[in-house]
Amino acid sequence: MKNKQILILGITTLFISFAGLSNAQQAPKPVPVEVLKTREALLKETTKLNGLKIKLANAEAQTQKLEKNIATANERVVKSTKESKDLSAKMTANAGDQKVAKKAKSAAKSLYNDTKKAHQLADDLKSNQKNIASLKTSIEKLKVKIAKMDQQLKFSETKTVK
Protein backbone atom coordinates (compact mmCIF):
# COMPACT_ATOMS: atom_id res chain seq x y z
CA MET A 1 0.00 0.00 0.00
CA LYS A 2 2.81 2.34 0.92
CA ASN A 3 4.64 1.48 -2.24
CA LYS A 4 1.53 2.31 -4.28
CA GLN A 5 1.22 5.70 -2.62
CA ILE A 6 4.87 6.47 -3.25
CA LEU A 7 4.52 5.35 -6.86
CA ILE A 8 1.40 7.50 -7.39
CA LEU A 9 3.09 10.45 -5.69
CA GLY A 10 6.16 10.05 -7.90
CA ILE A 11 4.10 9.80 -11.09
CA THR A 12 2.05 12.85 -10.09
CA THR A 13 5.22 14.83 -9.37
CA LEU A 14 6.68 13.87 -12.76
CA PHE A 15 3.43 14.80 -14.52
CA ILE A 16 3.34 18.22 -12.82
CA SER A 17 7.02 18.79 -13.66
CA PHE A 18 6.49 17.99 -17.34
CA ALA A 19 3.37 20.15 -17.48
CA GLY A 20 5.34 23.06 -15.98
CA LEU A 21 8.19 22.60 -18.43
CA SER A 22 5.89 22.53 -21.42
CA ASN A 23 4.34 25.87 -20.35
CA ALA A 24 7.78 27.39 -19.77
CA GLN A 25 8.93 26.43 -23.25
CA GLN A 26 6.13 28.18 -25.10
CA ALA A 27 7.43 30.89 -27.38
CA PRO A 28 6.45 34.45 -26.50
CA LYS A 29 4.02 36.23 -28.77
CA PRO A 30 5.81 38.14 -31.51
CA VAL A 31 5.92 41.90 -31.06
CA PRO A 32 4.14 43.80 -33.84
CA VAL A 33 6.30 45.77 -36.26
CA GLU A 34 4.49 49.00 -35.36
CA VAL A 35 5.55 48.66 -31.74
CA LEU A 36 9.14 47.96 -32.74
CA LYS A 37 9.19 51.02 -35.02
CA THR A 38 7.77 53.15 -32.22
CA ARG A 39 10.44 51.84 -29.85
CA GLU A 40 13.13 52.65 -32.42
CA ALA A 41 11.79 56.18 -32.91
CA LEU A 42 11.62 56.63 -29.15
CA LEU A 43 15.25 55.55 -28.80
CA LYS A 44 16.31 57.98 -31.54
CA GLU A 45 14.50 60.86 -29.84
CA THR A 46 15.97 59.92 -26.47
CA THR A 47 19.44 59.87 -28.03
CA LYS A 48 18.79 63.29 -29.53
CA LEU A 49 17.64 64.53 -26.10
CA ASN A 50 20.83 63.26 -24.48
CA GLY A 51 22.89 65.01 -27.15
CA LEU A 52 21.08 68.29 -26.47
CA LYS A 53 21.65 67.88 -22.73
CA ILE A 54 25.38 67.42 -23.36
CA LYS A 55 25.44 70.54 -25.55
CA LEU A 56 23.61 72.45 -22.81
CA ALA A 57 26.12 71.35 -20.18
CA ASN A 58 28.99 72.42 -22.45
CA ALA A 59 27.35 75.79 -23.12
CA GLU A 60 26.81 76.38 -19.40
CA ALA A 61 30.45 75.54 -18.72
CA GLN A 62 31.43 77.95 -21.50
CA THR A 63 29.29 80.65 -19.85
CA GLN A 64 31.28 80.31 -16.64
CA LYS A 65 34.56 80.62 -18.54
CA LEU A 66 33.30 83.67 -20.44
CA GLU A 67 32.12 85.35 -17.24
CA LYS A 68 35.53 84.79 -15.68
CA ASN A 69 37.27 86.15 -18.80
CA ILE A 70 34.97 89.18 -18.84
CA ALA A 71 35.81 89.95 -15.22
CA THR A 72 39.52 89.77 -16.05
CA ALA A 73 39.06 91.90 -19.17
CA ASN A 74 37.10 94.51 -17.21
CA GLU A 75 39.90 94.71 -14.64
CA ARG A 76 42.38 95.27 -17.47
CA VAL A 77 40.15 98.00 -18.95
CA VAL A 78 39.97 99.77 -15.59
CA LYS A 79 43.76 99.53 -15.21
CA SER A 80 44.35 100.72 -18.79
CA THR A 81 41.89 103.58 -18.32
CA LYS A 82 43.67 104.76 -15.19
CA GLU A 83 47.08 104.49 -16.85
CA SER A 84 45.90 106.31 -19.98
CA LYS A 85 44.26 109.05 -17.92
CA ASP A 86 47.40 109.54 -15.81
CA LEU A 87 49.67 109.69 -18.86
CA SER A 88 47.28 112.05 -20.61
CA ALA A 89 47.44 114.40 -17.61
CA LYS A 90 51.27 114.17 -17.63
CA MET A 91 51.31 114.88 -21.35
CA THR A 92 49.13 117.95 -20.84
CA ALA A 93 51.47 119.18 -18.12
CA ASN A 94 54.57 118.46 -20.25
CA ALA A 95 53.35 119.37 -23.72
CA GLY A 96 56.74 119.07 -25.42
CA ASP A 97 57.89 115.77 -23.86
CA GLN A 98 57.95 113.17 -26.66
CA LYS A 99 58.67 110.30 -24.27
CA VAL A 100 55.48 110.96 -22.28
CA ALA A 101 53.53 111.42 -25.53
CA LYS A 102 54.75 108.05 -26.79
CA LYS A 103 53.76 106.36 -23.49
CA ALA A 104 50.34 108.07 -23.61
CA LYS A 105 49.82 106.86 -27.17
CA SER A 106 50.79 103.33 -26.15
CA ALA A 107 48.45 103.45 -23.14
CA ALA A 108 45.58 104.70 -25.32
CA LYS A 109 46.19 101.87 -27.79
CA SER A 110 46.27 99.36 -24.93
CA LEU A 111 43.01 100.80 -23.59
CA TYR A 112 41.43 100.51 -27.04
CA ASN A 113 42.51 96.86 -27.40
CA ASP A 114 41.38 95.95 -23.87
CA THR A 115 38.01 97.61 -24.43
CA LYS A 116 37.62 95.87 -27.78
CA LYS A 117 38.37 92.49 -26.18
CA ALA A 118 35.90 93.15 -23.34
CA HIS A 119 33.18 94.02 -25.88
CA GLN A 120 33.93 90.88 -27.88
CA LEU A 121 33.71 88.73 -24.75
CA ALA A 122 30.41 90.39 -23.82
CA ASP A 123 29.06 89.64 -27.30
CA ASP A 124 30.23 86.03 -27.00
CA LEU A 125 28.51 85.73 -23.63
CA LYS A 126 25.28 87.15 -25.03
CA SER A 127 25.42 84.72 -27.95
CA ASN A 128 26.13 81.83 -25.60
CA GLN A 129 23.18 82.78 -23.39
CA LYS A 130 20.89 82.83 -26.44
CA ASN A 131 22.22 79.39 -27.37
CA ILE A 132 21.48 78.12 -23.85
CA ALA A 133 17.92 79.47 -24.01
CA SER A 134 17.43 77.83 -27.41
CA LEU A 135 18.80 74.50 -26.14
CA LYS A 136 16.52 74.60 -23.09
CA THR A 137 13.50 75.25 -25.31
CA SER A 138 14.48 72.39 -27.62
CA ILE A 139 14.99 70.07 -24.67
CA GLU A 140 11.56 70.87 -23.24
CA LYS A 141 9.87 70.32 -26.61
CA LEU A 142 11.70 67.03 -27.05
CA LYS A 143 10.73 65.88 -23.55
CA VAL A 144 7.06 66.50 -24.39
CA LYS A 145 7.44 64.63 -27.68
CA ILE A 146 9.14 61.70 -25.93
CA ALA A 147 6.44 61.58 -23.25
CA LYS A 148 3.74 61.40 -25.95
CA MET A 149 5.64 58.68 -27.80
CA ASP A 150 6.09 56.75 -24.57
CA GLN A 151 2.35 56.96 -23.84
CA GLN A 152 1.59 55.79 -27.37
CA LEU A 153 4.04 52.91 -26.99
CA LYS A 154 2.52 51.81 -23.68
CA PHE A 155 -0.96 51.99 -25.21
CA SER A 156 0.16 49.95 -28.24
CA GLU A 157 1.84 47.34 -26.05
CA THR A 158 -1.18 46.93 -23.76
CA LYS A 159 -3.45 46.73 -26.81
CA THR A 160 -1.38 43.91 -28.35
CA VAL A 161 -1.14 41.98 -25.08
CA LYS A 162 -4.93 41.68 -24.79
Backbone hydrogen bonds, N-H to C=O, Kabsch-Sander energy under -0.5 kcal/mol:
donor,donor_aa,acceptor,acceptor_aa,energy
5,Q,1,M,-2.1
6,I,2,K,-2.3
7,L,3,N,-2.4
8,I,4,K,-2.8
9,L,5,Q,-2.7
10,G,6,I,-2.4
11,I,7,L,-2.5
12,T,8,I,-2.6
13,T,9,L,-2.3
14,L,10,G,-2.3
15,F,11,I,-2.5
16,I,12,T,-2.5
17,S,13,T,-2.4
18,F,14,L,-2.6
19,A,15,F,-2.2
20,G,16,I,-2.3
21,L,17,S,-2.2
22,S,18,F,-2.2
23,N,19,A,-1.5
24,A,20,G,-1.9
25,Q,21,L,-1.4
26,Q,23,N,-1.1
36,L,32,P,-1.8
37,K,33,V,-2.7
38,T,34,E,-2.3
39,R,35,V,-2.5
40,E,36,L,-2.4
41,A,37,K,-2.5
42,L,38,T,-2.5
43,L,39,R,-2.5
44,K,40,E,-2.3
45,E,41,A,-2.4
46,T,42,L,-2.3
47,T,43,L,-2.4
48,K,44,K,-2.3
49,L,45,E,-2.4
50,N,46,T,-2.4
51,G,47,T,-2.2
52,L,48,K,-2.2
53,K,49,L,-2.3
54,I,50,N,-2.0
55,K,51,G,-2.3
56,L,52,L,-2.5
57,A,53,K,-2.3
58,N,54,I,-2.4
59,A,55,K,-2.5
60,E,56,L,-2.5
61,A,57,A,-2.1
62,Q,58,N,-2.3
63,T,59,A,-2.0
64,Q,60,E,-1.7
65,K,61,A,-1.9
66,L,62,Q,-2.8
67,E,63,T,-2.7
68,K,64,Q,-2.0
69,N,65,K,-2.6
70,I,66,L,-2.7
71,A,67,E,-2.1
72,T,68,K,-2.1
73,A,69,N,-2.7
74,N,70,I,-2.8
75,E,71,A,-1.9
76,R,72,T,-2.1
77,V,73,A,-2.3
78,V,74,N,-2.4
79,K,75,E,-2.4
80,S,76,R,-3.0
81,T,77,V,-2.8
82,K,78,V,-2.3
83,E,79,K,-2.5
84,S,80,S,-2.8
85,K,81,T,-2.6
86,D,82,K,-2.6
87,L,83,E,-2.5
88,S,84,S,-2.2
89,A,85,K,-2.1
90,K,86,D,-2.2
91,M,87,L,-2.5
92,T,88,S,-2.0
93,A,89,A,-2.1
94,N,90,K,-2.6
95,A,92,T,-0.5
95,A,93,A,-0.6
97,D,94,N,-1.5
98,Q,96,G,-0.8
101,A,97,D,-1.7
102,K,98,Q,-2.4
103,K,99,K,-2.0
104,A,100,V,-2.6
105,K,101,A,-2.3
106,S,102,K,-2.3
107,A,103,K,-2.6
108,A,104,A,-2.4
109,K,105,K,-2.2
110,S,106,S,-2.4
111,L,107,A,-2.5
112,Y,108,A,-2.4
113,N,109,K,-2.5
114,D,110,S,-2.7
115,T,111,L,-2.6
116,K,112,Y,-2.5
117,K,113,N,-2.4
118,A,114,D,-2.3
119,H,115,T,-2.4
120,Q,116,K,-2.3
121,L,117,K,-2.5
122,A,118,A,-2.2
123,D,119,H,-2.4
124,D,120,Q,-2.5
125,L,121,L,-2.5
126,K,122,A,-2.3
127,S,123,D,-2.5
128,N,124,D,-2.5
129,Q,125,L,-2.5
130,K,126,K,-2.0
131,N,127,S,-2.2
132,I,128,N,-2.4
133,A,129,Q,-2.3
134,S,130,K,-2.4
135,L,131,N,-2.7
136,K,132,I,-2.6
137,T,133,A,-2.1
138,S,134,S,-2.5
139,I,135,L,-2.6
140,E,136,K,-2.3
141,K,137,T,-2.4
142,L,138,S,-2.4
143,K,139,I,-2.4
144,V,140,E,-2.0
145,K,141,K,-2.3
146,I,142,L,-2.7
147,A,143,K,-2.4
148,K,144,V,-2.2
149,M,145,K,-2.4
150,D,146,I,-2.7
151,Q,147,A,-2.3
152,Q,148,K,-2.5
153,L,149,M,-2.6
154,K,150,D,-2.6
155,F,151,Q,-2.5
156,S,152,Q,-2.6
157,E,153,L,-2.7
158,T,154,K,-2.4
159,K,155,F,-2.1
160,T,156,S,-1.9
161,V,157,E,-1.5
162,K,158,T,-1.3
